[in-house]
Amino acid sequence: MLNKDFRPSKVEQCVLCPGCLKMCEGIPRTESEYAKEGTMLHDKVAKHDISGLSSEQMICVERCFELMSRLAPDDVWQHEIKMNVVDDEKVEILEGTADLILINETENDNFELISNGILIDLKFGRGAVTPASENWQLKTYATMMFQKYPISTCRCIIFQPRLGNAGFSETTYSREDLTDFPLLLKNIYAETQSGIQLHAGQKQCKFCDAKPTCPEYAVWTKGISSAVAKIEHTHELSIEGLHDALVQTSQVKDFIKQLTAQVASIENVARERLIKNEVTPEQIGYQLKTRKGARKCADAQGVFNLLHNVIPIEAFMSCVDISIPDLETLYAKEAKGKGLFKSQKEAVKALADTIAPFINQKPDGFMLKKLTD
């Protein structure tokens, strides 16, 4: 292997900023709470287990099960498969672990058996990732599939269960599409070793461990913040000026998101160390303060059975808050299981029509959405 830190999830970052690999050398990798949750949910999917999960986590895992069932029976899926990419001389370039893969065989028009692959990359975060057709990590996994299995095509899917319909993205590669990709990966790695070429930007810097010490990142963040601060008389901006201002403010918003996540990570570490008595409040200037946890009714029917002699059902129901997304998921699952609808989309549409008279719909608003290039 060329470098254990040159892995599928790192390829796009190395393309955008070749110097990131060397900048991150020697920096201990810390796992955030979000990353730990992602690892745990991947494990739950692999073991087909929903025990010990919150209701939201359970919905995420069940959506993964539903996707797998739609594409193929559960027993043909392979979980957490280690693969690699090698060059023409069989020297390993990088290795990685695919979340879900399967190999199926179909007959062509000449009654010949053709093998094809399906690969699913599960993402449990709340932020949208690069679409499948542009995703370097997915393309790397597809290359591994072609080198490991005698398949003709590889259907690649990114699935983000927390994003609903927007969390599904796919593309299909033929073996010929990726013939030269191992050489490209090798060249990308070579660039990371050719001096320290730093190019700051939202995508490449978002999860980079070297941000606190990267000089290019410091210049970039200072530059975009200063540019926005200098914008005056916004109501008088020309069309060109408004376009430039929106670009700059978008960069600032991305930077603030990154900064907020970094602050949360630091605070989490401080809480953990105080709880474990690894540090004292005097050493870091902060102490733990108990915050009362939010209360949530786990059994509405049980509560009503206890209180129905005091509170009429109409008054009680006014206190019950129904999660529409959870209701849609539950209804679609139950209705489809009873054969009432052919698809989840059809079931959700029928539910919306049925309960429409009882739903308070807020007026639609407007938001800015960037035009795709």
VOBA-1610 file (N, C-alpha, C; in pm, whole numbers, padded with zeros to 5 digits, always signed):
BEGIN
Met+00083-00119+00000Met+00000+00000+00000Met+00088+00125+00000Leu+00049+00225-00081Leu+00130+00346-00090Leu+00130+00423+00041Asn+00011+00436+00102Asn+00000+00512+00227Asn-00134+00476+00291Lys-00133+00433+00418Lys-00257+00389+00483Lys-00358+00502+00496Asp-00312+00627+00492Asp-00404+00741+00502Asp-00465+00779+00368Phe-00413+00721+00260Phe-00471+00744+00128Phe-00577+00638+00107Arg-00700+00673+00141Arg-00811+00578+00140Arg-00926+00635+00055Pro-01026+00554+00021Pro-01132+00600-00068Pro-01200+00731-00025Ser-01226+00745+00103Ser-01295+00866+00151Ser-01206+00989+00144Lys-01077+00970+00122Lys-00980+01080+00121Lys-00946+01125-00022Val-00987+01048-00123Val-00942+01075-00260Val-00984+01213-00308Glu-01112+01248-00291Glu-01158+01379-00340Glu-01084+01492-00271Gln-01061+01479-00142Gln-00987+01582-00069Gln-00846+01597-00125Cys-00781+01486-00161Cys-00646+01491-00218Cys-00646+01551-00358Val-00754+01532-00432Val-00766+01594-00565Val-00773+01745-00550Leu-00856+01792-00456Leu-00878+01935-00438Leu-00762+02003-00365Cys-00696+01931-00277Cys-00584+01988-00201Cys-00478+01879-00180Pro-00386+01862-00275Pro-00286+01755-00266Pro-00203+01759-00137Gly-00185+01878-00082Gly-00100+01890+00037Gly-00164+01843+00165Cys-00295+01811+00160Cys-00364+01775+00284Cys-00308+01648+00347Leu-00263+01554+00265Leu-00214+01427+00318Leu-00090+01448+00406Lys+00004+01530+00357Lys+00125+01557+00435Lys+00095+01647+00555Met+00001+01741+00538Met-00034+01830+00648Met-00094+01751+00765Cys-00163+01641+00733Cys-00230+01563+00838Cys-00141+01457+00902Glu-00020+01439+00848Glu+00071+01339+00903Glu+00104+01370+01050Gly+00092+01269+01134Gly+00127+01285+01275Gly+00017+01343+01361Ile-00094+01387+01300Ile-00205+01442+01378Ile-00295+01326+01420Pro-00315+01305+01550Pro-00402+01195+01595Pro-00543+01213+01541Arg-00599+01108+01487Arg-00735+01114+01435Arg-00834+01097+01549Thr-00923+01195+01565Thr-01025+01188+01669Thr-01159+01153+01605Glu-01237+01072+01675Glu-01368+01032+01623Glu-01476+01112+01694Ser-01552+01189+01618Ser-01659+01269+01676Ser-01775+01180+01719Glu-01867+01239+01795Glu-01986+01163+01837Glu-02068+01121+01715Tyr-02071+01207+01613Tyr-02145+01173+01491Tyr-02081+01053+01420Ala-01948+01053+01417Ala-01877+00941+01353Ala-01899+00812+01431Lys-01898+00821+01562Lys-01923+00702+01645Lys-02063+00648+01621Glu-02159+00739+01609Glu-02296+00694+01582Glu-02303+00627+01445Gly-02235+00685+01345Gly-02234+00627+01211Gly-02176+00486+01211Thr-02067+00467+01285Thr-02005+00334+01295Thr-02100+00234+01359Met-02169+00279+01464Met-02264+00193+01534Met-02382+00154+01444Leu-02433+00252+01365Leu-02548+00224+01278Leu-02508+00132+01162His-02386+00149+01111His-02336+00056+01009His-02335-00087+01064Asp-02290-00100+01188Asp-02283-00232+01251Asp-02422-00291+01270Lys-02520-00206+01306Lys-02657-00252+01324Lys-02715-00303+01192Val-02686-00233+01082Val-02734-00277+00951Val-02671-00411+00915Ala-02541-00423+00938Ala-02471-00548+00905Ala-02526-00666+00983Lys-02564-00642+01110Lys-02615-00751+01195Lys-02767-00764+01189His-02830-00676+01110His-02977-00675+01098His-03040-00666+01238Asp-02996-00566+01312Asp-03033-00555+01453Asp-03078-00412+01481Ile-03192-00395+01547Ile-03240-00260+01580Ile-03251-00241+01731Ser-03199-00333+01808Ser-03209-00322+01954Ser-03124-00206+02005Gly-03175-00139+02108Gly-03100-00034+02174Gly-03093+00097+02099Leu-03171+00111+01992Leu-03168+00234+01913Leu-03278+00330+01954Ser-03253+00459+01932Ser-03360+00558+01950Ser-03459+00541+01836Ser-03575+00605+01846Ser-03676+00591+01742Ser-03624+00643+01608Glu-03548+00753+01613Glu-03495+00809+01487Glu-03390+00716+01427Gln-03302+00665+01510Gln-03200+00572+01462Gln-03263+00445+01406Met-03370+00398+01473Met-03440+00278+01427Met-03499+00299+01288Ile-03557+00417+01265Ile-03614+00449+01134Ile-03505+00448+01027Cys-03389+00504+01060Cys-03277+00508+00965Cys-03235+00366+00924Val-03217+00280+01023Val-03173+00143+00997Val-03280+00067+00919Glu-03407+00086+00956Glu-03516+00016+00885Glu-03527+00063+00741Arg-03497+00190+00715Arg-03497+00239+00577Arg-03387+00170+00496Cys-03276+00142+00561Cys-03169+00068+00493Cys-03216-00074+00460Phe-03283-00137+00556Phe-03337-00271+00531Phe-03435-00270+00414Glu-03521-00167+00410Glu-03621-00158+00303Glu-03554-00145+00167Leu-03450-00063+00160Leu-03378-00046+00034Leu-03315-00178-00009Met-03251-00247+00084Met-03188-00374+00052Met-03292-00476+00003Ser-03409-00477+00068Ser-03513-00572+00029Ser-03568-00541-00109Arg-03578-00412-00141Arg-03629-00374-00273Arg-03533-00418-00383Leu-03404-00411-00356Leu-03305-00442-00458Leu-03277-00591-00471Ala-03283-00663-00358Ala-03252-00807-00360Ala-03284-00865-00223Pro-03307-00996-00215Pro-03330-01060-00084Pro-03214-01033+00011Asp-03248-01021+00138Asp-03146-00986+00238Asp-03030-01084+00243Asp-03056-01211+00217Asp-02950-01311+00239Asp-02841-01310+00132Val-02857-01229+00026Val-02752-01228-00077Val-02657-01109-00058Trp-02689-01020+00033Trp-02602-00904+00054Trp-02478-00943+00133Gln-02365-00885+00093Gln-02241-00901+00169Gln-02211-00768+00238His-02178-00775+00366His-02155-00655+00447His-02007-00636+00477Glu-01967-00507+00481Glu-01832-00471+00525Glu-01725-00554+00455Ile-01719-00541+00322Ile-01625-00620+00242Ile-01498-00538+00215Lys-01384-00593+00258Lys-01256-00527+00235Lys-01208-00555+00093Met-01169-00450+00023Met-01121-00463-00114Met-01004-00366-00133Asn-00938-00375-00248Asn-00829-00282-00277Asn-00821-00253-00426Val-00740-00154-00459Val-00709-00121-00598Val-00560-00145-00618Val-00525-00219-00722Val-00385-00244-00754Val-00354-00190-00893Asp-00225-00165-00919Asp-00186-00119-01052Asp-00157-00239-01143Asp-00103-00213-01263Asp-00077-00320-01360Asp+00025-00422-01309Glu+00108-00378-01215Glu+00210-00467-01160Glu+00164-00531-01029Lys+00034-00519-00999Lys-00027-00578-00880Lys+00022-00515-00750Val+00072-00391-00760Val+00112-00318-00640Val-00012-00246-00586Glu-00040-00264-00457Glu-00160-00205-00398Glu-00148-00053-00391Ile-00250+00015-00440Ile-00253+00162-00436Ile-00326+00209-00310Leu-00441+00152-00283Leu-00514+00183-00160Leu-00614+00072-00133Glu-00667+00071-00012Glu-00766-00029+00026Glu-00883+00040+00095Gly-00995-00030+00101Gly-01113+00027+00165Gly-01213-00082+00196Thr-01318-00043+00268Thr-01423-00138+00307Thr-01557-00088+00256Ala-01620-00167+00170Ala-01751-00132+00115Ala-01861-00174+00213Asp-01962-00088+00230Asp-02069-00118+00325Asp-02152-00238+00283Leu-02204-00233+00160Leu-02293-00339+00112Leu-02264-00368-00035Ile-02249-00495-00070Ile-02232-00532-00210Ile-02309-00662-00238Leu-02344-00681-00363Leu-02396-00811-00406Leu-02359-00831-00551Ile-02348-00956-00589Ile-02321-00995-00727Ile-02440-01078-00775Asn-02502-01037-00885Asn-02613-01116-00938Asn-02587-01153-01084Glu-02655-01254-01129Glu-02639-01303-01266Glu-02771-01295-01340Thr-02765-01244-01462Thr-02883-01236-01548Thr-02849-01290-01686Glu-02950-01326-01762Glu-02929-01374-01898Glu-02945-01260-01997Asn-02854-01254-02096Asn-02870-01155-02202Asn-02958-01213-02313Asp-02969-01140-02423Asp-03057-01184-02533Asp-03012-01316-02595Asn-02883-01347-02575Asn-02830-01473-02630Asn-02830-01586-02527Phe-02904-01563-02417Phe-02916-01662-02309Phe-02781-01691-02242Glu-02690-01590-02247Glu-02562-01603-02178Glu-02572-01540-02040Leu-02508-01600-01940Leu-02510-01545-01805Leu-02414-01427-01794Ile-02467-01315-01748Ile-02386-01194-01729Ile-02388-01158-01581Ser-02270-01135-01523Ser-02260-01096-01382Ser-02253-00945-01369Asn-02331-00893-01277Asn-02331-00749-01249Asn-02324-00728-01098Gly-02273-00615-01059Gly-02259-00586-00917Gly-02343-00468-00874Ile-02382-00467-00747Ile-02447-00352-00684Ile-02368-00317-00559Leu-02341-00191-00542Leu-02264-00143-00427Leu-02342-00029-00361Ile-02361-00036-00231Ile-02431+00071-00158Ile-02337+00130-00053Asp-02325+00261-00056Asp-02247+00333+00045Asp-02347+00405+00134Leu-02354+00365+00262Leu-02448+00424+00356Leu-02387+00544+00425Lys-02463+00653+00430Lys-02419+00775+00497Lys-02527+00816+00597Phe-02493+00818+00725Phe-02594+00847+00827Phe-02591+00992+00875Gly-02512+01077+00811Gly-02510+01218+00848Gly-02632+01291+00797Arg-02645+01416+00836Arg-02760+01498+00795Arg-02728+01593+00680Gly-02601+01601+00643Gly-02562+01688+00532Gly-02549+01609+00403Ala-02599+01666+00294Ala-02593+01598+00164Ala-02448+01582+00120Val-02415+01467+00064Val-02280+01441+00015Val-02277+01458-00136Thr-02158+01449-00193Thr-02141+01462-00339Thr-02223+01353-00409Pro-02303+01389-00512Pro-02386+01290-00582Pro-02304+01174-00636Ala-02370+01061-00654Ala-02301+00938-00695Ala-02222+00954-00824Ser-02278+01026-00921Ser-02212+01040-01051Ser-02083+01121-01044Glu-02064+01198-00935Glu-01946+01281-00921Glu-01861+01239-00802Asn-01897+01128-00738Asn-01837+01091-00611Asn-01710+01007-00630Trp-01596+01061-00590Trp-01467+00993-00606Trp-01461+00867-00523Gln-01516+00871-00402Gln-01513+00753-00315Gln-01589+00637-00379Leu-01706+00667-00436Leu-01787+00563-00497Leu-01717+00506-00622Lys-01654+00594-00698Lys-01583+00549-00818Lys-01465+00458-00778Thr-01402+00490-00668Thr-01291+00406-00618Thr-01343+00268-00577Tyr-01456+00265-00505Tyr-01514+00137-00467Tyr-01554+00055-00590Ala-01610+00122-00692Ala-01650+00051-00815Ala-01528-00012-00882Thr-01416+00060-00882Thr-01292+00006-00939Thr-01248-00119-00862Met-01260-00114-00730Met-01228-00231-00648Met-01318-00349-00685Met-01446-00321-00708Met-01539-00428-00745Met-01497-00495-00876Phe-01459-00415-00974Phe-01419-00471-01104Phe-01292-00554-01091Gln-01202-00512-01002Gln-01078-00588-00985Gln-01099-00715-00903Lys-01201-00716-00819Lys-01223-00831-00731Lys-01318-00935-00793Tyr-01414-00887-00872Tyr-01517-00977-00925Tyr-01526-00968-01078Pro-01563-01077-01145Pro-01576-01076-01292Pro-01712-01022-01335Ile-01737-00895-01303Ile-01867-00834-01334Ile-01854-00742-01456Ser-01967-00722-01523Ser-01969-00637-01643Ser-02001-00493-01608Thr-02092-00475-01511Thr-02130-00341-01468Thr-02136-00336-01316Cys-02129-00216-01263Cys-02142-00196-01119Cys-02238-00080-01094Arg-02351-00110-01035Arg-02449-00008-00999Arg-02412+00046-00862Cys-02381+00175-00857Cys-02331+00236-00733Cys-02437+00328-00674Ile-02466+00309-00546Ile-02573+00384-00479Ile-02520+00449-00353Ile-02554+00576-00335Ile-02532+00643-00207Ile-02669+00656-00142Phe-02679+00612-00017Phe-02807+00619+00053Phe-02789+00690+00186Gln-02863+00800+00203Gln-02863+00877+00327Gln-03003+00872+00387Pro-03031+00776+00474Pro-03168+00754+00522Pro-03229+00872+00595Arg-03146+00962+00649Arg-03201+01076+00722Arg-03253+01186+00628Leu-03223+01177+00501Leu-03262+01283+00407Leu-03383+01246+00323Gly-03449+01134+00352Gly-03567+01097+00276Gly-03535+01069+00130Asn-03624+01115+00039Asn-03604+01089-00104Asn-03478+01157-00157Ala-03439+01269-00095Ala-03319+01341-00139Ala-03191+01266-00104Gly-03203+01162-00023Gly-03085+01088+00021Gly-03048+00971-00067Phe-03112+00960-00183Phe-03082+00848-00273Phe-03019+00902-00400Ser-02902+00848-00434Ser-02831+00891-00554Ser-02760+00769-00612Glu-02764+00753-00745Glu-02700+00635-00803Glu-02640+00665-00939Thr-02546+00581-00978Thr-02487+00584-01111Thr-02437+00442-01142Thr-02418+00412-01268Thr-02371+00279-01307Thr-02246+00292-01394Tyr-02145+00212-01364Tyr-02020+00209-01440Tyr-02007+00075-01512Ser-01951+00080-01631Ser-01910-00043-01698Ser-01762-00064-01668Arg-01715-00183-01693Arg-01574-00212-01669Arg-01485-00118-01751Glu-01528-00089-01874Glu-01449-00002-01963Glu-01441+00141-01910Asp-01545+00185-01840Asp-01547+00322-01787Asp-01430+00350-01693Leu-01386+00247-01621Leu-01288+00266-01514Leu-01155+00196-01541Thr-01130+00163-01666Thr-01005+00095-01702Thr-00882+00173-01658Asp-00886+00305-01677Asp-00769+00389-01647Asp-00773+00448-01507Phe-00875+00416-01429Phe-00888+00481-01298Phe-00776+00443-01201Pro-00727+00319-01198Pro-00614+00289-01108Pro-00493+00378-01134Leu-00463+00404-01261Leu-00350+00492-01293Leu-00378+00634-01245Leu-00503+00679-01259Leu-00539+00813-01211Leu-00520+00822-01060Leu-00561+00718-00988Leu-00542+00717-00842Leu-00394+00724-00806Lys-00314+00652-00881Lys-00170+00652-00855Lys-00111+00791-00878Asn-00159+00859-00982Asn-00111+00995-01012Asn-00158+01094-00906Ile-00279+01074-00857Ile-00330+01162-00750Ile-00243+01149-00626Tyr-00207+01026-00592Tyr-00121+01005-00476Tyr+00017+01067-00499Ala+00069+01054-00621Ala+00201+01112-00652Ala+00200+01263-00629Glu+00086+01328-00662Glu+00075+01472-00641Glu+00081+01507-00493Thr+00027+01418-00408Thr+00029+01447-00265Thr+00170+01441-00207Gln+00260+01374-00279Gln+00397+01359-00232Gln+00492+01459-00299Ser+00439+01540-00389Ser+00520+01638-00462Ser+00511+01774-00395Gly+00585+01790-00286Gly+00579+01915-00210Gly+00448+01923-00134Ile+00421+02038-00075Ile+00296+02059-00003Ile+00214+02162-00079Gln+00126+02113-00166Gln+00041+02199-00246Gln-00094+02217-00175Leu-00115+02335-00120Leu-00235+02360-00042Leu-00334+02447-00120His-00460+02404-00123His-00566+02480-00189His-00689+02472-00099Ala-00717+02578-00025Ala-00828+02578+00070Ala-00961+02594-00002Gly-01065+02537+00059Gly-01200+02547+00005Gly-01296+02471+00094Gln-01426+02494+00072Gln-01527+02436+00160Gln-01522+02283+00164Lys-01518+02219+00048Lys-01524+02072+00043Lys-01402+02007+00107Gln-01283+02050+00063Gln-01162+01983+00108Gln-01126+02013+00253Cys-01173+02127+00304Cys-01134+02165+00440Cys-01235+02121+00546Lys-01354+02080+00502Lys-01464+02053+00596Lys-01424+01956+00706Phe-01364+01843+00670Phe-01329+01743+00771Phe-01178+01725+00787Cys-01102+01823+00743Cys-00956+01811+00747Cys-00903+01833+00889Asp-00821+01740+00937Asp-00767+01750+01073Asp-00661+01860+01085Ala-00609+01905+00970Ala-00499+02003+00974Ala-00547+02149+00973Lys-00677+02171+00977Lys-00729+02308+00971Lys-00667+02404+01072Pro-00653+02363+01199Pro-00600+02459+01297Pro-00459+02510+01265Thr-00380+02432+01189Thr-00241+02473+01163Thr-00215+02504+01015Cys-00318+02496+00932Cys-00299+02515+00788Cys-00295+02663+00753Pro-00185+02712+00697Pro-00174+02855+00664Pro-00271+02895+00552Glu-00294+02807+00456Glu-00383+02838+00345Glu-00528+02850+00393Tyr-00565+02767+00487Tyr-00701+02773+00542Tyr-00722+02905+00617Ala-00621+02947+00691Ala-00631+03073+00765Ala-00649+03191+00670Val-00572+03192+00561Val-00583+03300+00461Val-00720+03297+00396Trp-00769+03177+00362Trp-00897+03164+00292Trp-01013+03213+00378Thr-01017+03168+00504Thr-01129+03208+00591Thr-01126+03357+00621Lys-01005+03412+00639Lys-00995+03556+00665Lys-01039+03636+00542Gly-01004+03585+00425Gly-01038+03655+00302Gly-01188+03661+00277Ile-01258+03547+00293Ile-01402+03549+00263Ile-01479+03628+00368Ser-01432+03624+00494Ser-01499+03702+00599Ser-01482+03851+00574Ser-01362+03890+00536Ser-01335+04032+00509Ser-01416+04081+00389Ala-01428+03994+00289Ala-01502+04034+00168Ala-01647+04063+00200Val-01709+03982+00285Val-01849+04004+00321Val-01863+04127+00409Ala-01770+04145+00501Ala-01775+04260+00592Ala-01768+04393+00515Lys-01705+04392+00399Lys-01688+04515+00320Lys-01810+04549+00235Ile-01906+04455+00225Ile-02026+04480+00144Ile-02117+04580+00217Glu-02139+04694+00157Glu-02224+04796+00216Glu-02342+04827+00123His-02444+04890+00180His-02561+04932+00101His-02613+04816+00015Thr-02650+04708+00082Thr-02691+04588+00009Thr-02810+04612-00083His-02898+04704-00046His-03016+04729-00130His-02980+04798-00261Glu-02856+04846-00271Glu-02814+04915-00394Glu-02722+04828-00480Leu-02706+04700-00445Leu-02616+04614-00520Leu-02664+04594-00664Ser-02570+04596-00757Ser-02602+04565-00896Ser-02624+04414-00909Ile-02669+04369-01026Ile-02689+04225-01048Ile-02558+04150-01029Glu-02451+04203-01089Glu-02320+04139-01075Glu-02273+04141-00930Gly-02297+04254-00864Gly-02256+04266-00724Gly-02333+04173-00633Leu-02463+04154-00662Leu-02544+04063-00583Leu-02497+03919-00601His-02461+03883-00724His-02408+03748-00750His-02281+03723-00670Asp-02187+03819-00676Asp-02061+03804-00603Asp-02083+03798-00452Ala-02177+03881-00404Ala-02205+03884-00260Ala-02264+03751-00213Leu-02351+03691-00295Leu-02410+03562-00258Leu-02304+03453-00252Val-02209+03455-00346Val-02100+03358-00345Val-02019+03371-00217Gln-01988+03494-00181Gln-01907+03518-00061Gln-01982+03480+00067Thr-02111+03516+00075Thr-02187+03483+00195Thr-02206+03331+00209Ser-02218+03262+00095Ser-02229+03116+00099Ser-02104+03054+00159Gln-01989+03106+00121Gln-01863+03056+00176Gln-01853+03083+00325Val-01900+03201+00367Val-01897+03235+00509Val-01988+03142+00589Lys-02108+03114+00535Lys-02201+03024+00604Lys-02141+02885+00619Asp-02074+02837+00514Asp-02008+02706+00522Asp-01898+02707+00628Phe-01824+02817+00631Phe-01716+02829+00729Phe-01772+02829+00871Ile-01884+02899+00892Ile-01945+02905+01025Ile-01992+02767+01069Lys-02049+02691+00973Lys-02092+02553+01005Lys-01973+02470+01050Gln-01862+02480+00977Gln-01742+02405+01013Gln-01691+02446+01150Leu-01690+02577+01174Leu-01640+02630+01300Leu-01728+02584+01416Thr-01859+02586+01394Thr-01953+02542+01498Thr-01931+02394+01532Ala-01910+02313+01429Ala-01885+02170+01451Ala-01755+02149+01528Gln-01655+02229+01496Gln-01526+02218+01566Gln-01540+02257+01712Val-01616+02363+01739Val-01639+02407+01877Val-01713+02297+01955Ala-01815+02237+01891Ala-01891+02130+01957Ala-01802+02011+01989Ser-01709+01978+01898Ser-01617+01867+01921Ser-01527+01894+02041Ile-01476+02018+02050Ile-01389+02056+02163Ile-01467+02048+02294Glu-01590+02096+02294Glu-01672+02094+02415Glu-01705+01950+02456Asn-01728+01862+02358Asn-01755+01722+02389Asn-01636+01656+02458Val-01516+01687+02407Val-01394+01632+02468Val-01380+01682+02612Ala-01409+01810+02633Ala-01400+01867+02769Ala-01498+01798+02863Arg-01622+01777+02816Arg-01722+01710+02900Arg-01678+01568+02935Glu-01630+01495+02833Glu-01587+01357+02855Glu-01476+01349+02959Arg-01378+01440+02947Arg-01263+01434+03039Arg-01302+01474+03182Leu-01398+01568+03192Leu-01446+01606+03326Leu-01525+01491+03389Ile-01608+01423+03310Ile-01687+01311+03360Ile-01596+01197+03406Lys-01487+01174+03331Lys-01393+01065+03364Lys-01289+01108+03467Asn-01298+01232+03515Asn-01201+01287+03612Asn-01058+01287+03559Glu-01045+01303+03428Glu-00911+01312+03368Glu-00854+01453+03381Val-00942+01551+03400Val-00901+01689+03424Val-00989+01746+03535Thr-00947+01856+03593Thr-01028+01923+03696Thr-01081+02054+03639Pro-01192+02104+03694Pro-01245+02233+03649Pro-01143+02345+03659Glu-01059+02339+03760Glu-00958+02444+03778Glu-00856+02443+03665Gln-00827+02325+03611Gln-00727+02316+03505Gln-00775+02375+03372Ile-00904+02360+03344Ile-00953+02407+03214Ile-01046+02527+03224Gly-01082+02565+03347Gly-01165+02685+03364Gly-01313+02661+03341Tyr-01355+02538+03333Tyr-01497+02506+03313Tyr-01534+02390+03404Gln-01663+02389+03447Gln-01712+02280+03529Gln-01840+02224+03466Leu-01877+02104+03507Leu-02000+02043+03456Leu-02120+02099+03531Lys-02224+02130+03456Lys-02348+02176+03515Lys-02460+02085+03463Thr-02538+02031+03554Thr-02644+01940+03515Thr-02754+02013+03439Arg-02787+01960+03324Arg-02898+02014+03245Arg-03008+01910+03241Lys-03125+01951+03282Lys-03235+01856+03289Lys-03268+01803+03150Gly-03273+01672+03137Gly-03303+01611+03008Gly-03447+01633+02966Ala-03467+01640+02837Ala-03603+01658+02783Ala-03687+01534+02813Arg-03813+01556+02843Arg-03904+01446+02870Arg-03988+01417+02746Lys-04009+01290+02721Lys-04090+01249+02606Lys-04178+01132+02645Cys-04304+01139+02606Cys-04398+01033+02639Cys-04367+00909+02555Ala-04342+00798+02621Ala-04307+00674+02550Ala-04431+00590+02521Asp-04544+00616+02591Asp-04664+00535+02572Asp-04787+00622+02594Ala-04833+00688+02485Ala-04947+00779+02495Ala-05073+00707+02541Gln-05094+00585+02490Gln-05213+00509+02528Gln-05211+00476+02677Gly-05094+00438+02728Gly-05081+00406+02870Gly-05110+00526+02959Val-05061+00643+02917Val-05086+00765+02994Val-05235+00798+02995Phe-05300+00783+02878Phe-05444+00813+02870Phe-05524+00718+02958Asn-05486+00591+02961Asn-05557+00495+03045Asn-05553+00535+03193Leu-05443+00597+03233Leu-05429+00641+03372Leu-05506+00769+03401Leu-05524+00853+03300Leu-05578+00987+03322Leu-05718+01010+03264His-05776+00908+03200His-05902+00932+03128His-06018+00970+03220Asn-06008+00936+03349Asn-06114+00974+03443Asn-06110+01123+03477Val-05997+01185+03447Val-05980+01328+03479Val-05983+01413+03353Ile-05914+01366+03248Ile-05901+01445+03124Ile-05983+01380+03013Pro-06077+01453+02953Pro-06154+01399+02840Pro-06061+01368+02722Ile-06102+01272+02638Ile-06015+01229+02528Ile-05984+01343+02431Glu-06084+01432+02406Glu-06060+01543+02313Glu-05950+01635+02366Ala-05956+01665+02496Ala-05854+01752+02555Ala-05719+01682+02558Phe-05720+01551+02587Phe-05594+01477+02590Phe-05528+01476+02453Met-05606+01453+02348Met-05549+01445+02214Met-05488+01577+02169Ser-05533+01689+02227Ser-05474+01818+02192Ser-05330+01829+02242Cys-05293+01740+02336Cys-05156+01740+02388Cys-05065+01645+02312Val-05122+01564+02225Val-05044+01462+02153Val-04993+01520+02023Asp-04863+01514+02003Asp-04799+01566+01882Asp-04755+01449+01794Ile-04809+01442+01673Ile-04777+01331+01581Ile-04668+01375+01485Ser-04563+01295+01474Ser-04457+01321+01377Ser-04505+01273+01241Ile-04526+01365+01148Ile-04576+01329+01015Ile-04478+01237+00941Pro-04345+01267+00940Pro-04251+01175+00872Pro-04254+01034+00932Asp-04263+01024+01067Asp-04268+00892+01130Asp-04398+00820+01093Leu-04508+00895+01090Leu-04637+00837+01054Leu-04635+00787+00910Glu-04573+00864+00819Glu-04563+00823+00679Glu-04483+00693+00665Thr-04371+00687+00736Thr-04288+00566+00730Thr-04363+00445+00783Leu-04430+00461+00898Leu-04504+00351+00959Leu-04619+00307+00870Tyr-04695+00403+00817Tyr-04810+00371+00733Tyr-04766+00298+00605Ala-04661+00352+00542Ala-04612+00291+00418Ala-04568+00147+00441Lys-04500+00123+00553Lys-04451-00011+00585Lys-04568-00108+00608Glu-04665-00063+00690Glu-04778-00151+00724Glu-04868-00174+00603Ala-04896-00065+00529Ala-04986-00077+00415Ala-04926-00162+00304Lys-04796-00146+00282Lys-04729-00226+00180Lys-04726-00373+00222Gly-04705-00398+00351Gly-04704-00535+00401Gly-04838-00605+00385Lys-04947-00526+00386Lys-05081-00582+00368Lys-05124-00584+00222Gly-05033-00544+00134Gly-05063-00549-00009Gly-05157-00440-00057Leu-05171-00331+00019Leu-05262-00224-00020Leu-05204-00135-00130Phe-05071-00125-00132Phe-05004-00041-00231Phe-04881-00113-00285Lys-04841-00075-00405Lys-04725-00137-00468Lys-04595-00072-00425Ser-04600+00056-00391Ser-04476+00127-00357Ser-04496+00215-00235Gln-04385+00251-00172Gln-04389+00340-00056Gln-04440+00478-00097Lys-04399+00524-00213Lys-04441+00656-00261Lys-04593+00662-00277Glu-04651+00555-00331Glu-04796+00550-00352Glu-04869+00551-00218Ala-04815+00479-00120Ala-04876+00474+00013Ala-04872+00609+00083Val-04758+00677+00074Val-04743+00809+00138Val-04839+00910+00075Lys-04856+00903-00057Lys-04950+00993-00127Lys-05093+00968-00079Ala-05132+00841-00067Ala-05267+00808-00021Ala-05289+00857+00122Leu-05188+00841+00207Leu-05198+00887+00346Leu-05218+01038+00350Ala-05140+01111+00269Ala-05149+01257+00267Ala-05290+01303+00229Asp-05349+01237+00130Asp-05484+01272+00089Asp-05586+01242+00198Thr-05564+01130+00269Thr-05659+01087+00372Thr-05660+01180+00493Ile-05542+01219+00538Ile-05535+01298+00663Ile-05529+01448+00639Ala-05535+01490+00513Ala-05524+01632+00479Ala-05618+01722+00561Pro-05747+01682+00584Pro-05837+01771+00662Pro-05792+01794+00806Phe-05704+01709+00857Phe-05662+01720+00997Phe-05521+01779+01013Ile-05463+01824+00903Ile-05326+01876+00905Ile-05327+02028+00893Asn-05258+02094+00984Asn-05239+02239+00973Asn-05113+02265+00892Gln-05130+02304+00770Gln-05018+02327+00680Gln-04976+02474+00683Lys-04853+02498+00723Lys-04804+02635+00720Lys-04787+02680+00575Pro-04802+02810+00549Pro-04784+02859+00411Pro-04643+02830+00361Asp-04633+02796+00233Asp-04501+02774+00174Asp-04421+02903+00173Gly-04293+02893+00201Gly-04204+03008+00195Gly-04107+02994+00079Phe-04015+03084+00072Phe-03915+03083-00033Phe-03776+03079+00027Met-03690+03001-00036Met-03551+02996+00005Met-03463+03002-00118Leu-03340+03042-00099Leu-03247+03049-00211Leu-03181+02913-00228Lys-03178+02864-00352Lys-03109+02740-00384Lys-03015+02767-00499Lys-02889+02731-00480Lys-02788+02757-00581Lys-02814+02678-00708Leu-02801+02744-00821Leu-02813+02675-00948Leu-02696+02581-00967Thr-02722+02459-01015Thr-02611+02366-01041Thr-02538+02407-01167Asp-02407+02378-01166Asp-02326+02415-01282Asp-02364+02330-01403
//
